[in-house]
Amino acid sequence: MKTIAALQTLVTAASLDIEPTPAELDAIDQEMPLIRAEVELLDAQIMTIDRPANELDARRVRRARNRVMAARRDLTNRTRTVQSDGAA
């Protein structure tokens, strides 16, 4: 039986207790409305997995999907505004 050994040294971070930077936290904070909308959509879809979808379920999924699209639009517009203001 042959033993398998790594041919390269492991590449790991120097410290495993690295905290997010303020810039990363700001980016997460800006994306939070989209994250919440996606979680709401996922919740609505999960509710319809094990049963036939009725009109109320279909409406709930449709509204959640619309909220995700609106949050994506707002995030994209906000990002473009920041980039164009920063470039000027």
C-alpha positions in Angstrom: 0.0 0.0 0.0 1.4 3.4 -1.0 1.1 6.4 1.3 -0.1 9.6 -0.1 1.8 12.7 0.9 1.3 16.3 0.0 3.8 17.6 -2.6 3.4 21.2 -1.5 3.4 22.9 1.9 0.1 23.9 3.3 -1.0 27.4 2.8 -2.9 28.8 5.8 -3.5 32.1 7.3 -1.1 33.1 10.0 -3.8 33.5 12.5 -7.3 32.0 12.5 -8.9 34.7 14.6 -8.9 37.3 11.9 -11.7 39.8 12.2 -13.4 41.5 9.2 -12.1 44.9 8.4 -14.3 48.0 8.7 -14.5 48.1 4.9 -15.8 44.5 4.8 -18.3 45.3 7.5 -19.5 48.3 5.5 -19.9 46.2 2.4 -21.9 43.6 4.3 -24.1 46.4 5.8 -24.8 47.7 2.3 -25.8 44.3 1.0 -27.9 43.4 4.0 -31.3 44.4 2.4 -30.5 42.0 -0.5 -29.5 39.3 1.9 -32.7 39.7 3.9 -34.8 39.6 0.8 -33.0 36.4 -0.4 -33.6 34.8 2.9 -37.3 35.7 2.8 -37.5 34.2 -0.7 -35.8 31.0 0.4 -38.2 30.8 3.3 -41.2 31.2 1.0 -39.8 28.5 -1.3 -39.1 26.1 1.5 -42.7 26.4 2.8 -44.0 25.1 -0.6 -41.6 22.1 -0.9 -43.6 19.5 0.9 -47.1 20.5 -0.2 -48.8 21.6 -3.3 -48.6 25.4 -3.7 -51.9 27.2 -3.3 -52.7 30.8 -4.5 -51.4 32.3 -1.2 -48.1 30.4 -1.5 -47.6 31.4 -5.1 -48.3 35.1 -4.2 -45.9 34.9 -1.2 -43.1 33.5 -3.5 -43.9 36.1 -6.2 -43.7 39.0 -3.8 -40.5 37.7 -2.2 -39.0 37.3 -5.7 -40.0 40.9 -6.5 -38.4 42.1 -3.3 -35.1 40.4 -4.2 -35.2 42.0 -7.6 -35.9 45.5 -6.1 -33.1 45.0 -3.6 -30.7 44.0 -6.3 -31.7 47.0 -8.4 -31.2 49.4 -5.4 -27.8 47.9 -4.6 -26.7 48.1 -8.2 -27.9 51.7 -8.4 -26.2 52.6 -5.1 -22.9 51.0 -6.2 -23.0 52.9 -9.6 -23.7 56.1 -7.8 -20.8 55.6 -5.4 -18.4 54.7 -8.2 -19.4 57.6 -10.4 -19.1 60.0 -7.4 -15.8 58.6 -6.5 -14.4 58.8 -10.0 -15.3 62.4 -10.5 
